Amino acid sequence: MTKDTLRRPWCAGEIAVTHLTHQRCTVVYTIALARPATREIEASGIRLYLANLDVSLPENGVTDQFIADAFLWLLDVLSSGLRLSGEIGGRGKFRLLVDEVLRAKRTHDVHSCSKLKP
């Protein structure tokens, strides 16, 4: 996740569906990720937090409450995620990420949302 990932409505929808369907995920974020305050992502204010108000996620079955719950879940497991350094770019960053995920898998230290999800 980068600086504005959580503000993009379709990213919010994908996070909500992942949470709702109990899919596995590995949280990967950059140092630039702007962590929202809890009050910003409550269901009553989530529309103000999202950047593009033209997108209507509820028409696709993704309610404001689903998004709020998914964001709280995601932010809760963020500490077990993989933080990418801004110093490495391009293929080097991707190679480093793959190496870290494979290392974690071998040592059963998988940086996965699912291990912390009820």
C-alpha contacts under 8 A as a table, 3 or more apart, distances in Angstrom:
res1	aa1	res2	aa2	distance
1	M	4	D	7.82
1	M	5	T	5.58
1	M	6	L	7.82
1	M	27	V	7.68
1	M	28	V	5.92
1	M	29	Y	4.22
1	M	30	T	6.11
1	M	33	L	6.45
2	T	5	T	5.48
2	T	29	Y	6.03
2	T	30	T	5.43
2	T	31	I	7.76
2	T	32	A	5.98
2	T	33	L	4.89
2	T	34	A	7.84
3	K	30	T	7.55
3	K	32	A	4.94
3	K	33	L	4.05
3	K	34	A	5.30
4	D	7	R	5.26
4	D	8	R	6.80
4	D	33	L	6.93
4	D	34	A	6.91
5	T	8	R	5.59
5	T	11	C	6.50
5	T	33	L	7.81
6	L	9	P	7.65
6	L	11	C	6.50
6	L	12	A	5.97
6	L	50	L	7.44
7	R	11	C	7.72
7	R	12	A	7.20
7	R	49	Y	6.33
7	R	50	L	4.41
7	R	51	A	5.17
8	R	11	C	5.30
8	R	12	A	6.20
8	R	50	L	6.00
8	R	51	A	5.83
8	R	52	N	6.89
9	P	12	A	4.92
9	P	13	G	6.15
9	P	50	L	5.90
9	P	51	A	6.97
9	P	52	N	6.51
9	P	55	V	6.72
9	P	57	L	7.51
10	W	13	G	4.82
10	W	14	E	6.20
10	W	57	L	7.84
11	C	14	E	5.06
11	C	15	I	6.18
12	A	15	I	5.15
12	A	16	A	6.12
12	A	67	I	6.27
12	A	71	F	7.87
13	G	16	A	5.06
13	G	17	V	6.15
13	G	57	L	6.80
13	G	62	V	6.36
13	G	67	I	6.80
14	E	17	V	5.16
14	E	18	T	6.09
15	I	18	T	5.11
15	I	19	H	6.20
15	I	67	I	7.45
15	I	70	A	6.28
15	I	71	F	7.43
15	I	74	L	8.00
16	A	19	H	5.10
16	A	20	L	6.04
16	A	62	V	7.12
16	A	66	F	5.80
16	A	67	I	5.08
16	A	69	D	7.67
16	A	70	A	4.97
16	A	71	F	7.53
17	V	20	L	4.97
17	V	21	T	5.93
17	V	62	V	7.51
18	T	21	T	5.40
18	T	22	H	5.98
18	T	23	Q	5.10
18	T	24	R	7.43
18	T	25	C	7.84
19	H	22	H	5.26
19	H	23	Q	6.57
19	H	70	A	5.62
19	H	73	W	7.78
20	L	23	Q	7.90
20	L	66	F	7.58
20	L	70	A	7.74
22	H	114	S	7.36
23	Q	114	S	7.23
24	R	112	S	6.68
24	R	113	C	6.24
24	R	114	S	5.18
25	C	112	S	5.53
25	C	113	C	5.45
25	C	114	S	6.74
26	T	81	G	6.60
26	T	82	L	7.83
26	T	111	H	5.63
26	T	112	S	4.52
26	T	113	C	6.03
27	V	77	V	7.87
27	V	78	L	6.51
27	V	80	S	7.69
27	V	81	G	4.61
27	V	82	L	6.18
27	V	111	H	6.92
27	V	112	S	6.71
27	V	113	C	6.90
28	V	81	G	5.70
28	V	82	L	4.74
28	V	83	R	5.92
28	V	84	L	7.09
29	Y	33	L	6.52
29	Y	81	G	7.32
29	Y	82	L	6.29
29	Y	83	R	4.99
29	Y	84	L	6.02
30	T	33	L	5.61
30	T	83	R	5.49
30	T	84	L	4.85
30	T	85	S	6.43
30	T	86	G	6.92
31	I	83	R	6.73
31	I	84	L	6.69
31	I	85	S	6.48
31	I	86	G	6.72
35	R	75	L	7.84
36	P	40	E	6.23
36	P	41	I	7.05
37	A	40	E	5.32
37	A	41	I	6.99
38	T	41	I	5.48
38	T	42	E	6.50
38	T	72	L	7.65
39	R	42	E	5.41
39	R	45	G	7.60
40	E	45	G	6.10
40	E	46	I	6.46
40	E	48	L	7.90
40	E	49	Y	6.09
41	I	45	G	6.25
41	I	46	I	4.96
41	I	49	Y	6.70
41	I	68	A	5.50
41	I	71	F	7.10
41	I	72	L	7.83
42	E	45	G	5.55
42	E	46	I	5.83
42	E	65	Q	7.69
42	E	68	A	5.39
43	A	46	I	5.25
43	A	64	D	5.11
43	A	65	Q	4.82
43	A	67	I	7.36
43	A	68	A	5.18
44	S	47	R	7.75
44	S	64	D	7.53
45	G	48	L	5.49
45	G	49	Y	6.66
46	I	49	Y	5.01
46	I	50	L	6.31
46	I	64	D	6.37
46	I	67	I	7.69
46	I	68	A	6.80
47	R	50	L	5.33
47	R	53	L	6.76
47	R	64	D	7.46
48	L	51	A	7.49
48	L	53	L	7.87
50	L	53	L	6.81
52	N	55	V	6.28
53	L	56	S	7.47
56	S	59	E	5.80
56	S	60	N	7.48
57	L	60	N	5.24
57	L	61	G	6.61
57	L	62	V	5.16
57	L	63	T	6.67
58	P	61	G	4.83
58	P	62	V	4.62
58	P	63	T	4.81
58	P	64	D	7.41
59	E	62	V	7.25
62	V	66	F	6.19
62	V	67	I	7.08
63	T	66	F	5.13
63	T	67	I	6.46
64	D	67	I	5.15
64	D	68	A	6.15
65	Q	68	A	5.02
65	Q	69	D	6.06
66	F	69	D	5.25
66	F	70	A	6.09
67	I	70	A	5.07
67	I	71	F	6.07
68	A	71	F	5.21
68	A	72	L	6.28
69	D	72	L	5.25
69	D	73	W	6.23
70	A	73	W	5.02
70	A	74	L	6.03
71	F	74	L	4.99
71	F	75	L	6.00
72	L	75	L	5.24
72	L	76	D	6.05
73	W	76	D	5.08
73	W	77	V	6.48
73	W	117	K	7.71
74	L	77	V	5.32
74	L	78	L	6.10
74	L	113	C	7.40
75	L	78	L	4.96
75	L	79	S	7.88
76	D	79	S	7.13
77	V	80	S	5.59
77	V	81	G	6.88
77	V	113	C	6.02
77	V	116	L	6.79
78	L	81	G	5.07
80	S	111	H	5.57
80	S	112	S	7.30
80	S	113	C	7.93
81	G	111	H	5.25
81	G	112	S	7.08
82	L	97	L	7.91
82	L	111	H	6.84
84	L	93	K	7.42
84	L	97	L	7.54
85	S	88	I	6.22
85	S	93	K	7.97
86	G	89	G	7.09
88	I	92	G	6.14
88	I	93	K	5.35
89	G	92	G	5.80
89	G	93	K	5.15
90	G	93	K	5.59
90	G	94	F	6.68
91	R	94	F	5.01
91	R	95	R	5.95
92	G	95	R	5.07
92	G	96	L	6.08
93	K	96	L	5.13
93	K	97	L	6.20
94	F	97	L	5.08
94	F	98	V	6.23
95	R	98	V	5.20
95	R	99	D	6.14
96	L	99	D	5.14
96	L	100	E	6.17
97	L	100	E	5.14
97	L	101	V	6.19
98	V	101	V	5.19
98	V	102	L	6.10
99	D	102	L	5.22
99	D	103	R	6.00
100	E	103	R	5.04
100	E	104	A	6.06
101	V	104	A	5.13
101	V	105	K	6.15
101	V	110	V	7.10
101	V	111	H	7.45
102	L	105	K	5.02
102	L	106	R	6.20
103	R	106	R	5.18
103	R	107	T	6.29
104	A	107	T	5.19
104	A	108	H	5.77
104	A	109	D	4.56
104	A	110	V	4.83
104	A	111	H	6.99
105	K	108	H	4.91
105	K	109	D	6.06
105	K	110	V	5.16
106	R	109	D	7.62
107	T	110	V	7.70
112	S	115	K	5.83
112	S	116	L	7.66
113	C	116	L	5.71
113	C	117	K	6.25
114	S	117	K	4.96
